[in-house]
Amino acid sequence: MTELIDALAAASIPEAPLSALLLTGGLYAFIGWVWESTICAYLNRRRFANSGFLLGPWCPIYGVGALACWIGLRSIEGTAALFLASAIVCCAIEYAVGGLLERTVHARFWDYSTYPFNLQGRICLYGALLFGAGAVLICQVLQPWALGALAELPASVVRIAAAVLTIAMAADSVFSLASWRRLSDQLEHLRADIAEHIDEVLEEASDEIVERVPDTVLDSAATMQMRSHAINGWLLTLTDAVMDALRERVPVPSFVADGTAGLRAAARRLRDGASSLSAYRPDPRLWLSKRDLRFFNAFSNLRMLPYEGVIRLTGLKDRARDLFRRG
């Protein structure tokens, strides 16, 4: 903590110390979280939703974009030029982050494919207009005001506050990444488990299902991982009628099959420190908490690309959202 405060005291850029930039970045991250959790959530789901990857009330991408615009573009004269430059910079950041997430965690957290003038669903004209307007407001009004207000406070107070914020967001990132990793791992187990069950019941399945199964699935791949990947992709191609028929034949973990009641019970037992959740999971590897499921509630268009077929078969996404909708 002391070392961090000393580093903040030594680091600065023209017009602002690093500690002040961190605090204002946190402010814009909070404003972005409020925007996503209220306006955007009500437009998409007609209710408040704790949006964003992190557990706390902040969306860091908004803070990064705001500071990037202020640091790099604040010297631009003319509102129109600043608006255009900010829209381009923010869209570039959003596009790059979207592509990076798809490559690293194999997921899409937002999708503008239904919006006009979008680019690969990662950015769109609507977002560019909002980003440009917001950046103009930040560069010309909010940031000068915030830096002026922080300058009136004792420098030690600003440094301590920045250090606390940095530690809190770092800890939040660790916990959130752990939850995401746990969700991905459990879906991997779930996919393999369902692939194994599908292998067992295909011989007894109706002709309507069998005739739609690719040869690569019927013949089985060299490994369970390859077979589960093939089945996951096949599930995405099924019609709703065939999917319903398959659901009747393929057992799924009870924390999914029991819907909201099962998810609530699992979350409650976890909170109460129960030693076993066996009543809610047929396979001891399959276990999910409410914290892990929150990503489905936080991102209305979340697509976990390697597991979409399995998620569709189990209805996990809708059941998880129902859990949060009912409180």
PAMAR-197492 format. One record per residue (C-alpha): residue number from 1; x, y, z. Coordinates in Angstrom, 2 decimals. Each point is the difference from the previous one (the first is absolute). Layout:
 seq    east   north      up
 NUM       X       Y       Z
...
***
This chain:
 seq    east   north      up
   1    0.00    0.00    0.00
   2    2.77    2.45    0.97
   3    1.99   -0.85   -3.12
   4   -3.06    0.60   -2.15
   5   -0.64    3.39    1.58
   6    3.66    0.98   -0.57
   7   -0.26   -1.06   -3.64
   8   -3.12    2.09   -0.44
   9    1.79    2.99    1.52
  10    2.89   -0.31   -2.42
  11   -2.00   -0.60   -3.18
  12   -1.79    2.76   -1.85
  13   -0.69    1.49   -3.41
  14   -0.40    3.64   -0.93
  15   -3.08    1.52    1.63
  16   -0.79   -2.94    2.29
  17    1.68   -2.40    2.44
  18   -0.52   -3.71   -0.61
  19   -2.04   -0.34    3.19
  20   -2.51    2.57   -1.27
  21   -0.23   -1.77   -3.35
  22   -0.69   -3.32    1.71
  23   -2.79    1.53    2.08
  24   -1.61    1.73   -2.97
  25    0.34   -3.22   -2.01
  26   -1.83   -1.75    2.82
  27   -2.69    2.69   -0.14
  28   -0.60   -0.60   -3.72
  29    0.06   -3.76    0.57
  30   -2.76    0.49    2.58
  31   -2.00    2.25   -2.35
  32    0.34   -2.65   -2.69
  33   -1.25   -2.66    2.41
  34   -3.02    2.15    0.91
  35   -0.74    0.49   -3.71
  36    0.28   -3.71   -0.79
  37   -1.90   -1.15    3.09
  38   -2.91    2.42   -0.32
  39   -0.64    1.49   -3.46
  40    1.43   -2.86   -2.04
  41   -1.39   -2.67    2.34
  42   -3.50    1.49   -0.10
  43    0.10    0.22   -3.78
  44    1.08   -3.65   -0.31
  45   -1.73   -1.65    2.96
  46   -2.38    2.57    1.49
  47    1.76   -0.17    3.36
  48    3.16    0.93    1.86
  49    2.91   -2.40   -0.46
  50    3.46    0.12    1.53
  51    1.85    0.29   -3.28
  52    3.66   -0.34   -0.79
  53    2.60   -2.72    0.40
  54    1.07    1.03    3.50
  55   -2.05   -0.49    3.14
  56    0.32    3.59    1.18
  57   -1.78    3.09   -1.35
  58    2.44    0.79   -2.79
  59    0.59   -0.75   -3.66
  60    3.72    0.67   -0.55
  61   -0.30    0.27   -3.79
  62   -1.88    3.28    0.47
  63    2.74    1.38    2.22
  64    2.70   -1.07   -2.44
  65   -1.83    1.55   -2.95
  66   -0.69    3.25    1.84
  67    3.61    0.43    1.12
  68    1.33   -0.95   -3.43
  69   -2.11    2.74   -1.56
  70    0.99    2.60    2.60
  71    3.71   -0.81   -0.07
  72    0.27   -0.28   -3.77
  73   -2.63    2.38   -1.29
  74   -0.44    2.79    2.55
  75    2.09    2.40   -2.06
  76   -2.32   -0.24   -3.02
  77   -1.76    3.28   -0.58
  78   -3.57    0.00   -1.22
  79   -2.85   -2.12    1.32
  80   -0.72   -1.68   -3.33
  81    3.60   -1.12   -0.49
  82    0.21   -1.24    3.58
  83   -3.30   -1.87   -0.40
  84    1.18   -1.77   -3.16
  85    3.43   -0.88    1.37
  86   -1.48   -1.29    3.27
  87   -2.55   -2.16   -1.81
  88    2.79   -1.57   -2.06
  89    2.27   -0.60    3.01
  90   -2.78   -1.51    2.14
  91   -1.21   -2.26   -2.80
  92    3.56   -1.14   -0.64
  93    0.36   -0.91    3.68
  94   -3.35   -1.81    0.07
  95    0.76   -1.89   -3.21
  96    3.47   -1.02    1.19
  97   -1.25   -1.12    3.42
  98   -2.84   -1.98   -1.60
  99    2.41   -1.77   -2.34
 100    2.47   -0.68    2.80
 101   -2.71   -1.54    2.20
 102   -1.17   -2.25   -2.83
 103    3.56   -1.24   -0.51
 104    0.93   -0.43    3.67
 105   -3.18   -1.08    1.80
 106   -2.00   -1.09   -3.08
 107   -3.04    2.06    0.88
 108   -1.94    2.97   -1.32
 109   -1.23    2.29    2.76
 110   -1.85    2.43   -2.28
 111   -1.45   -0.25   -3.47
 112   -1.20    2.89   -2.17
 113   -0.92   -2.23   -2.96
 114   -3.62    1.18    0.13
 115    1.02    3.68   -0.09
 116    0.41    1.86   -3.30
 117    3.50    0.91   -1.12
 118    1.80   -2.54    2.18
 119    3.38   -1.60   -0.59
 120    0.05   -3.73    0.77
 121   -2.39    0.66    2.86
 122    2.80    1.48    2.10
 123   -0.63    3.69   -0.63
 124   -2.81    2.01   -1.55
 125   -0.90    3.57   -0.97
 126   -2.39    0.35    2.95
 127    2.81   -0.78    2.44
 128    2.40    2.30   -1.82
 129   -2.40    2.93    0.36
 130   -0.43   -0.63    3.71
 131    3.73   -0.41    0.56
 132    0.78    3.18   -1.91
 133   -2.53    2.05    1.96
 134    1.12   -1.45    3.31
 135    3.67    0.64   -0.73
 136   -0.70    3.63   -0.91
 137   -1.82    0.44    3.31
 138    2.89   -1.61    1.87
 139    2.79    1.94   -1.72
 140   -1.68    3.39    0.14
 141   -1.96   -0.18    3.26
 142    0.33   -3.00    2.31
 143    3.76   -0.62   -0.01
 144    1.00    3.65    0.58
 145   -2.55    0.21    2.81
 146    1.06   -3.32    1.58
 147    3.72    0.82   -0.15
 148   -0.69    3.42    1.50
 149   -2.00   -1.53    2.84
 150    2.72   -2.58    0.73
 151    2.65    2.73   -0.04
 152   -1.76    1.62    2.96
 153    0.48   -3.13    2.11
 154    3.21   -0.92    1.83
 155    2.30   -1.91   -2.36
 156    0.38   -2.84    2.52
 157   -3.77   -0.51    0.13
 158   -0.20   -0.22   -3.80
 159    2.88   -2.51   -0.11
 160   -1.50   -2.19    2.71
 161   -3.41    0.05   -1.70
 162    1.59   -0.92   -3.33
 163    1.96   -2.83    1.62
 164   -3.15   -1.38    1.68
 165   -1.91    0.18   -3.29
 166    2.82   -1.73   -1.88
 167    0.21   -2.82    2.55
 168   -3.79   -0.42    0.08
 169   -0.28   -0.23   -3.79
 170    2.97   -2.37   -0.19
 171   -1.56   -2.29    2.61
 172   -3.34    0.21   -1.80
 173    1.72   -0.99   -3.25
 174    1.56   -3.05    1.66
 175   -3.33   -1.20    1.43
 176   -1.86    0.69   -3.25
 177    2.58   -1.81   -2.11
 178   -0.18   -2.94    2.41
 179   -3.78   -0.12   -0.40
 180    0.29    0.16   -3.78
 181    2.58   -2.77    0.01
 182   -2.19   -2.12    2.27
 183   -3.02    0.53   -2.26
 184    2.03   -0.95   -3.07
 185    1.44   -3.08    1.70
 186   -3.42   -1.19    1.15
 187   -1.47    0.51   -3.45
 188    2.90   -2.03   -1.40
 189   -0.86   -2.82    2.41
 190   -3.67    0.40   -0.84
 191    0.68   -0.18   -3.72
 192    2.04   -3.18    0.40
 193   -2.63   -1.49    2.31
 194   -2.80    0.71   -2.47
 195    2.09   -1.33   -2.88
 196    0.43   -3.24    1.91
 197   -3.73   -0.25    0.68
 198   -0.81    0.75   -3.63
 199    2.32   -2.79   -1.08
 200   -1.85   -2.38    2.31
 201   -3.52    0.87   -1.13
 202    0.49    0.49   -3.74
 203   -0.68   -3.67   -0.67
 204   -3.37    0.34    1.72
 205   -0.84    3.40   -1.43
 206   -2.73    0.52   -2.55
 207    0.82   -0.01   -3.69
 208   -0.81    3.73   -0.07
 209    3.00    0.69    2.23
 210    2.39   -2.61   -1.42
 211   -0.41    1.12   -3.60
 212    1.17    3.50    1.02
 213    3.14   -1.18    1.78
 214    3.21    0.53   -2.01
 215    2.09   -3.08   -0.68
 216    2.84    1.52    1.99
 217   -2.18   -0.11    3.09
 218   -1.37   -3.49   -0.58
 219    3.43   -1.42   -0.70
 220    1.46    1.85    3.01
 221    3.11    2.09   -0.21
 222    3.38   -1.13    1.23
 223   -0.45    1.63    3.38
 224   -2.85    1.08    2.25
 225    1.01    3.62   -0.43
 226   -0.23   -0.20   -3.78
 227   -3.30   -1.88    0.22
 228   -1.48    2.56    2.40
 229    1.07    2.82   -2.33
 230   -1.72   -1.75   -2.92
 231   -3.18   -0.55    2.00
 232   -0.02    3.59    1.24
 233    0.09    1.24   -3.59
 234   -2.65   -2.48   -1.07
 235   -2.35    1.16    2.77
 236    0.09    3.52   -1.41
 237   -1.42   -1.25   -3.32
 238   -3.02   -1.83    1.43
 239   -3.53    1.26   -0.35
 240   -1.95    0.75    3.16
 241   -2.15   -3.12   -0.50
 242    3.02   -2.29   -0.26
 243    1.65    1.75    2.94
 244   -3.11   -0.62    2.13
 245    0.03   -3.66   -1.00
 246    3.66   -0.27    0.93
 247   -0.56    1.66    3.39
 248   -2.40   -2.81    0.89
 249    2.71   -2.59   -0.61
 250    3.16    1.63    1.27
 251    0.30    0.45    3.77
 252    1.43    3.36    1.03
 253    1.34    1.07    3.39
 254   -2.78    0.62    2.47
 255    1.20    3.55    0.73
 256   -1.12    0.65   -3.59
 257   -3.00   -2.30   -0.20
 258   -1.47    1.33    3.26
 259    0.05    3.53   -1.40
 260   -0.20    2.93    2.36
 261   -0.74   -2.13    3.05
 262    3.14   -2.06   -0.52
 263    2.16    3.04   -0.63
 264   -1.38    1.77    3.06
 265    0.61   -3.05    2.16
 266    3.53   -0.40   -1.29
 267    0.79    3.66    0.65
 268   -1.58   -0.17    3.47
 269    1.94   -3.11    0.98
 270    3.19    1.59   -1.23
 271   -0.69    3.14    2.04
 272   -0.78   -2.04    3.10
 273    3.24   -1.89   -0.34
 274   -1.55   -3.40   -0.63
 275    2.62   -2.65   -0.56
 276   -1.80   -1.71   -2.87
 277   -2.13    1.02   -2.95
 278   -0.47   -3.57   -1.16
 279   -3.77    0.32    0.04
 280    0.27    2.53   -2.78
 281    2.69   -1.51   -2.22
 282    0.11   -3.58   -1.31
 283    3.68    0.35   -0.89
 284    2.28    1.24    2.80
 285    1.93    2.09   -2.53
 286   -3.08    2.04   -0.88
 287   -0.53    2.88    2.39
 288   -1.01    3.61   -0.55
 289   -0.72    2.83    2.42
 290   -2.06    3.12   -0.47
 291    3.22    1.99   -0.32
 292    1.05   -2.18   -2.95
 293   -3.39    0.34   -1.66
 294   -0.08    3.79    0.30
 295    1.74    0.44   -3.36
 296   -3.19   -1.09   -1.78
 297   -1.85    2.73    1.86
 298    2.70    2.64   -0.43
 299    0.24   -0.32   -3.80
 300   -3.28   -0.28   -1.88
 301    1.76   -1.16   -3.19
 302    2.64   -2.22    1.58
 303    1.09   -2.84   -2.25
 304    2.46   -2.56    1.32
 305    0.99   -1.26   -3.42
 306    1.32   -3.48    0.87
 307   -3.08   -0.84    2.11
 308   -2.97    1.61   -1.75
 309   -1.47   -3.33   -1.11
 310    0.14   -1.46    3.50
 311   -1.37    3.21    1.54
 312   -2.89   -0.14   -2.46
 313   -0.72   -3.66    0.75
 314   -0.09    0.56    3.75
 315   -1.72    3.39   -0.12
 316    2.60    1.14    2.53
 317    0.15    3.60   -1.22
 318   -3.75    0.60    0.38
 319   -0.16   -1.77    3.35
 320    2.94    1.96    1.36
 321   -1.58    3.29   -1.07
 322   -3.28   -1.07    1.57
 323    1.84   -0.59    3.25
 324    1.21    3.61    0.07
 325   -3.31    1.40   -1.27
 326   -1.85   -1.59    2.90
 327    2.59    1.26    2.46
***
